[in-house]
Amino acid sequence: MDREIHSKRYQNTLNFLKSVLPAPATILDLGVRNRFSEIMEENGYIVFNTDGEDLDDFPEIVKKHNIDAVTAFEILEHLLSPYNVLKAIESKKLITTIPLNLWFAKAYRNKNDERDMHYHEFEDWQFDWLLQKAGWNIKKTKKWTSPVYKLGFRPILRFFIPRYYAVYSEK
């Protein structure tokens, strides 16, 4: 089931990316190389990833490559201060996704890996405000759900309440 959930999320993210930045394009994808980096390459994008540096300590890493856009797919919620990274980006295009704050679920926390926790889980208006404060103009947004196939009240809510928020912004 987890693979099915990731597959839906990846497809939604790819569709959003293609709608705002058609391939071919060169992308700096914040975060270490992952399955979605490969999916972008399989769809005609040239992808550079960061190398696991702490973007809170080294926000200037976003200036390293000559690119068409920066992507930040589910990484900004892990930073203590995503504002610094967003402000440092020199690219004119930014495509991001974040998990939304859900009133019926606590923020994600991995007790075995301090890097794999959500410091922020935003409401859509909070994330919009952060982007605007960092100098970005929002051009397009999209939300989607993330159902889990389990019994219970919260799993039922996940069929109807959006969990992910995608934003395309320009400077």
C-alpha positions as a Markdown table, in Angstrom:
| # | Residue | x | y | z |
|---|---|---|---|---|
| 1 | Met | 0.0 | 0.0 | 0.0 |
| 2 | Asp | 2.8 | 2.5 | 0.8 |
| 3 | Arg | 4.1 | 2.1 | -2.7 |
| 4 | Glu | 0.6 | 2.8 | -4.1 |
| 5 | Ile | 0.4 | 6.0 | -1.9 |
| 6 | His | 3.8 | 7.2 | -3.1 |
| 7 | Ser | 2.9 | 6.4 | -6.7 |
| 8 | Lys | -0.2 | 8.7 | -6.5 |
| 9 | Arg | 1.8 | 11.4 | -4.8 |
| 10 | Tyr | 4.6 | 11.2 | -7.4 |
| 11 | Gln | 2.1 | 11.2 | -10.3 |
| 12 | Asn | 0.3 | 14.3 | -8.9 |
| 13 | Thr | 3.7 | 16.0 | -8.3 |
| 14 | Leu | 4.9 | 15.2 | -11.8 |
| 15 | Asn | 1.7 | 16.4 | -13.4 |
| 16 | Phe | 1.9 | 19.7 | -11.6 |
| 17 | Leu | 5.6 | 20.1 | -12.6 |
| 18 | Lys | 4.9 | 19.4 | -16.2 |
| 19 | Ser | 2.0 | 21.9 | -16.2 |
| 20 | Val | 4.3 | 24.8 | -15.0 |
| 21 | Leu | 7.7 | 23.7 | -16.3 |
| 22 | Pro | 7.6 | 21.4 | -19.4 |
| 23 | Ala | 10.7 | 19.3 | -20.1 |
| 24 | Pro | 13.4 | 19.7 | -21.1 |
| 25 | Ala | 14.4 | 22.0 | -18.2 |
| 26 | Thr | 17.3 | 22.0 | -15.8 |
| 27 | Ile | 16.3 | 21.8 | -12.1 |
| 28 | Leu | 18.0 | 22.1 | -8.8 |
| 29 | Asp | 15.9 | 19.8 | -6.6 |
| 30 | Leu | 16.5 | 20.6 | -2.9 |
| 31 | Gly | 17.3 | 17.4 | -0.9 |
| 32 | Val | 19.3 | 14.3 | -1.6 |
| 33 | Arg | 18.8 | 12.3 | -4.8 |
| 34 | Asn | 15.7 | 10.1 | -4.4 |
| 35 | Arg | 13.2 | 8.1 | -6.5 |
| 36 | Phe | 11.4 | 11.3 | -7.6 |
| 37 | Ser | 14.7 | 12.7 | -8.9 |
| 38 | Glu | 14.9 | 9.6 | -11.1 |
| 39 | Ile | 11.3 | 10.1 | -12.2 |
| 40 | Met | 12.0 | 13.7 | -13.3 |
| 41 | Glu | 15.0 | 12.5 | -15.3 |
| 42 | Glu | 12.9 | 9.7 | -16.9 |
| 43 | Asn | 10.5 | 12.5 | -18.0 |
| 44 | Gly | 13.2 | 14.6 | -19.7 |
| 45 | Tyr | 14.4 | 16.9 | -16.9 |
| 46 | Ile | 18.1 | 17.4 | -16.0 |
| 47 | Val | 18.2 | 17.2 | -12.2 |
| 48 | Phe | 20.8 | 18.3 | -9.8 |
| 49 | Asn | 20.3 | 17.6 | -6.1 |
| 50 | Thr | 21.8 | 19.0 | -3.0 |
| 51 | Asp | 24.1 | 16.6 | -1.1 |
| 52 | Gly | 22.4 | 16.5 | 2.3 |
| 53 | Glu | 23.8 | 19.7 | 3.6 |
| 54 | Asp | 21.8 | 21.4 | 6.3 |
| 55 | Leu | 20.0 | 24.0 | 4.4 |
| 56 | Asp | 19.3 | 25.9 | 7.6 |
| 57 | Asp | 23.1 | 26.4 | 8.0 |
| 58 | Phe | 24.0 | 26.7 | 4.4 |
| 59 | Pro | 21.1 | 28.3 | 2.5 |
| 60 | Glu | 23.6 | 29.7 | -0.1 |
| 61 | Ile | 23.9 | 26.1 | -1.6 |
| 62 | Val | 20.9 | 27.1 | -3.8 |
| 63 | Lys | 23.2 | 29.4 | -5.8 |
| 64 | Lys | 25.5 | 26.6 | -6.9 |
| 65 | His | 24.0 | 25.6 | -10.3 |
| 66 | Asn | 22.9 | 27.4 | -13.5 |
| 67 | Ile | 19.3 | 26.2 | -13.7 |
| 68 | Asp | 15.8 | 26.9 | -15.1 |
| 69 | Ala | 14.0 | 26.3 | -11.7 |
| 70 | Val | 14.4 | 25.1 | -8.2 |
| 71 | Thr | 12.1 | 22.4 | -6.8 |
| 72 | Ala | 11.5 | 21.7 | -3.2 |
| 73 | Phe | 9.3 | 18.6 | -2.9 |
| 74 | Glu | 8.5 | 17.9 | 0.7 |
| 75 | Ile | 11.6 | 19.4 | 2.2 |
| 76 | Leu | 10.8 | 22.8 | 3.5 |
| 77 | Glu | 8.8 | 21.4 | 6.4 |
| 78 | His | 12.0 | 19.8 | 7.7 |
| 79 | Leu | 13.8 | 23.2 | 8.0 |
| 80 | Leu | 13.7 | 25.4 | 11.1 |
| 81 | Ser | 13.9 | 28.5 | 8.8 |
| 82 | Pro | 12.7 | 27.8 | 5.3 |
| 83 | Tyr | 12.6 | 31.6 | 4.8 |
| 84 | Asn | 16.4 | 31.8 | 4.5 |
| 85 | Val | 16.6 | 29.2 | 1.7 |
| 86 | Leu | 13.6 | 30.7 | -0.1 |
| 87 | Lys | 15.1 | 34.2 | 0.0 |
| 88 | Ala | 18.5 | 32.9 | -1.2 |
| 89 | Ile | 17.2 | 31.3 | -4.4 |
| 90 | Glu | 18.3 | 33.3 | -7.4 |
| 91 | Ser | 16.3 | 31.2 | -10.0 |
| 92 | Lys | 13.2 | 33.0 | -11.3 |
| 93 | Lys | 11.0 | 29.8 | -10.9 |
| 94 | Leu | 10.2 | 27.7 | -7.8 |
| 95 | Ile | 8.0 | 24.6 | -7.6 |
| 96 | Thr | 7.3 | 23.3 | -4.2 |
| 97 | Thr | 5.1 | 20.7 | -2.4 |
| 98 | Ile | 4.5 | 20.4 | 1.3 |
| 99 | Pro | 2.3 | 18.3 | 3.5 |
| 100 | Leu | -0.5 | 20.3 | 4.9 |
| 101 | Asn | -1.2 | 20.6 | 8.6 |
| 102 | Leu | -4.2 | 18.3 | 9.3 |
| 103 | Trp | -6.3 | 19.0 | 12.4 |
| 104 | Phe | -6.7 | 15.3 | 13.0 |
| 105 | Ala | -3.1 | 14.3 | 12.8 |
| 106 | Lys | 0.0 | 15.4 | 14.6 |
| 107 | Ala | 3.1 | 16.6 | 12.9 |
| 108 | Tyr | 5.3 | 13.8 | 11.5 |
| 109 | Arg | 8.2 | 12.8 | 13.8 |
| 110 | Asn | 10.7 | 10.0 | 13.4 |
| 111 | Lys | 12.2 | 9.3 | 16.8 |
| 112 | Asn | 15.1 | 7.3 | 15.2 |
| 113 | Asp | 16.3 | 10.0 | 12.8 |
| 114 | Glu | 16.3 | 13.7 | 13.8 |
| 115 | Arg | 16.6 | 14.8 | 10.2 |
| 116 | Asp | 13.4 | 13.0 | 9.3 |
| 117 | Met | 10.9 | 15.1 | 11.2 |
| 118 | His | 8.6 | 18.0 | 10.3 |
| 119 | Tyr | 9.4 | 21.2 | 12.1 |
| 120 | His | 6.6 | 22.9 | 10.2 |
| 121 | Glu | 3.4 | 21.6 | 8.8 |
| 122 | Phe | 1.7 | 24.6 | 7.2 |
| 123 | Glu | -1.8 | 25.6 | 6.4 |
| 124 | Asp | -2.0 | 26.7 | 2.8 |
| 125 | Trp | -2.3 | 30.4 | 3.8 |
| 126 | Gln | 0.8 | 30.2 | 6.0 |
| 127 | Phe | 2.9 | 28.7 | 3.3 |
| 128 | Asp | 1.6 | 31.3 | 0.8 |
| 129 | Trp | 2.6 | 34.1 | 3.2 |
| 130 | Leu | 6.1 | 32.6 | 3.7 |
| 131 | Leu | 6.6 | 32.5 | -0.1 |
| 132 | Gln | 5.4 | 36.0 | -0.5 |
| 133 | Lys | 7.5 | 37.4 | 2.3 |
| 134 | Ala | 10.5 | 35.7 | 0.7 |
| 135 | Gly | 9.9 | 37.6 | -2.5 |
| 136 | Trp | 7.9 | 35.0 | -4.5 |
| 137 | Asn | 4.7 | 35.6 | -6.5 |
| 138 | Ile | 2.4 | 32.7 | -6.5 |
| 139 | Lys | 1.2 | 31.7 | -10.0 |
| 140 | Lys | -0.5 | 28.4 | -9.6 |
| 141 | Thr | -1.5 | 26.1 | -6.7 |
| 142 | Lys | -3.0 | 22.6 | -6.4 |
| 143 | Lys | -4.0 | 20.3 | -3.5 |
| 144 | Trp | -4.6 | 16.6 | -3.4 |
| 145 | Thr | -5.6 | 13.9 | -0.9 |
| 146 | Ser | -3.5 | 11.1 | 0.4 |
| 147 | Pro | -5.8 | 8.2 | 1.3 |
| 148 | Val | -4.6 | 5.3 | 3.4 |
| 149 | Tyr | -6.3 | 2.0 | 3.1 |
| 150 | Lys | -7.0 | 1.3 | 6.8 |
| 151 | Leu | -10.1 | 1.3 | 9.0 |
| 152 | Gly | -10.8 | 4.2 | 11.2 |
| 153 | Phe | -12.1 | 7.8 | 11.4 |
| 154 | Arg | -8.8 | 9.4 | 10.4 |
| 155 | Pro | -8.2 | 7.2 | 7.4 |
| 156 | Ile | -11.7 | 8.0 | 6.2 |
| 157 | Leu | -11.0 | 11.8 | 6.5 |
| 158 | Arg | -7.8 | 11.3 | 4.4 |
| 159 | Phe | -10.0 | 10.4 | 1.5 |
| 160 | Phe | -11.7 | 13.9 | 1.6 |
| 161 | Ile | -9.2 | 16.3 | 3.2 |
| 162 | Pro | -6.2 | 17.4 | 1.1 |
| 163 | Arg | -2.8 | 16.4 | 2.5 |
| 164 | Tyr | -0.5 | 17.9 | -0.1 |
| 165 | Tyr | -0.1 | 21.4 | -1.4 |
| 166 | Ala | 1.8 | 22.3 | -4.6 |
| 167 | Val | 2.8 | 25.8 | -5.5 |
| 168 | Tyr | 4.4 | 27.3 | -8.5 |
| 169 | Ser | 6.0 | 30.8 | -7.9 |
| 170 | Glu | 8.1 | 33.3 | -9.8 |
| 171 | Lys | 10.3 | 36.2 | -8.8 |
